[in-house]
Amino acid sequence: MRLYSVHGEPPRDQTGPEGWPEPKPRAPVLVPEGFAFLAFLFGVLWFLAHRLWWEAAGLFALTLGIMLLLPDPLSGILLIAVQLIAGMEARDRQRTRLARQGFAELGVVAAPDPDLAWFRVAQQRPELARAMP
């Protein structure tokens, strides 16, 4: 079983100012808990693919600095350590980006795969089912 945190827009009224209907809410997002193995392997590319620009730039600068400024045996060890930290922090950085975009954490579901996790989200929170992908 794997844990997924569910992030979505907080509930709001269906009508906006002056009686106009509100736009359809953005679809909720599932973020798996735990170590991001692909972030460990590909680092900067993983952060870029997930639109985490500042994190990608910071990881690139740190990697470049380690490679240019430190001797070979030490730089290899530190590069592996930096990639391990990137893999451990990747999911938290995703959650932080979603919070900056106005998504609230709506709950946590346990499921063996994302499809079953979406099914369980729809069972537990039927109001989110309208906006699901």
C-alpha positions in Angstrom: 0.0 0.0 0.0 1.1 3.5 -0.8 -0.1 6.8 0.7 -1.2 9.6 -1.5 -2.0 13.1 -0.3 -5.0 14.7 -2.1 -4.7 18.4 -3.0 -7.5 20.5 -4.4 -9.2 23.9 -4.3 -11.1 24.6 -1.1 -14.9 24.4 -1.5 -16.5 27.7 -2.7 -19.9 29.1 -3.7 -21.2 28.1 -7.1 -22.0 31.7 -8.0 -19.5 34.5 -8.1 -20.1 38.3 -7.8 -23.1 39.7 -9.6 -24.6 36.2 -9.9 -22.2 35.0 -12.6 -21.4 31.3 -12.4 -17.9 30.5 -11.0 -15.5 28.7 -13.4 -15.2 25.0 -13.0 -12.8 24.1 -10.2 -9.3 22.8 -11.1 -8.9 19.1 -10.9 -7.5 17.7 -7.6 -4.0 16.4 -7.6 -2.6 13.2 -6.0 1.0 13.4 -4.7 2.5 10.1 -3.6 4.3 9.9 -0.3 7.8 8.7 0.1 11.1 8.7 -1.8 11.0 9.9 -5.4 13.4 7.5 -7.1 13.3 9.3 -10.5 14.2 12.6 -8.7 17.2 10.8 -7.3 18.3 9.5 -10.7 17.5 12.5 -12.9 17.6 15.4 -10.4 17.3 18.6 -12.3 15.3 17.1 -15.2 12.7 15.7 -12.7 12.3 19.1 -11.1 11.9 20.7 -14.5 9.4 18.2 -15.6 7.3 18.9 -12.5 7.6 22.7 -13.0 9.7 23.3 -9.9 11.9 25.9 -11.5 13.7 27.3 -8.4 14.4 23.9 -7.0 15.9 22.8 -10.4 18.0 26.0 -10.6 19.3 25.5 -7.0 20.1 21.8 -7.6 21.9 22.6 -10.9 23.9 25.4 -9.2 24.8 23.2 -6.3 25.8 20.3 -8.5 27.9 22.5 -10.7 29.6 24.1 -7.7 30.5 20.7 -6.2 31.8 19.4 -9.6 34.0 22.5 -10.2 35.2 23.4 -6.7 35.9 20.1 -4.9 38.4 17.3 -5.6 37.2 14.1 -7.4 36.8 11.6 -4.5 34.9 14.1 -2.3 32.8 15.5 -5.2 31.5 12.0 -6.1 30.4 11.4 -2.5 28.8 14.8 -2.2 27.0 14.5 -5.5 25.4 11.2 -4.4 24.4 12.8 -1.1 22.8 15.8 -2.9 20.9 13.5 -5.2 19.7 11.5 -2.2 18.4 14.7 -0.5 16.7 15.7 -3.8 14.9 12.3 -3.9 13.8 12.7 -0.3 12.6 16.3 -0.6 11.0 16.1 -4.1 7.5 15.2 -2.9 7.5 17.9 -0.3 8.5 20.4 -2.9 5.6 19.3 -5.0 3.2 19.9 -2.1 4.7 23.3 -1.4 4.2 24.3 -5.0 0.6 23.2 -4.9 0.0 25.2 -1.7 1.5 28.3 -3.3 -1.0 27.8 -6.2 -4.0 27.8 -3.8 -4.5 24.0 -3.4 -5.3 22.8 0.1 -4.5 19.4 1.4 -7.9 17.7 1.4 -6.9 14.3 2.8 -4.8 11.2 2.5 -5.7 7.9 0.8 -4.0 4.6 0.9 -4.0 2.5 -2.3 -1.6 0.2 -4.2 -1.8 2.4 -7.4 -3.0 5.8 -8.5 -6.1 4.5 -10.2 -7.4 2.9 -7.1 -6.4 6.0 -5.1 -8.7 8.1 -7.4 -11.5 5.7 -6.9 -11.1 5.9 -3.1 -11.0 9.7 -3.3 -14.3 9.7 -5.3 -15.8 7.4 -2.6 -14.7 9.5 0.3 -15.2 13.0 -1.2 -18.0 12.8 -3.8 -17.8 16.6 -4.3 -14.4 16.2 -5.8 -15.5 13.6 -8.3 -16.9 16.3 -10.6 -13.5 17.9 -11.1 -11.4 14.7 -11.3 -9.5 13.9 -14.5 
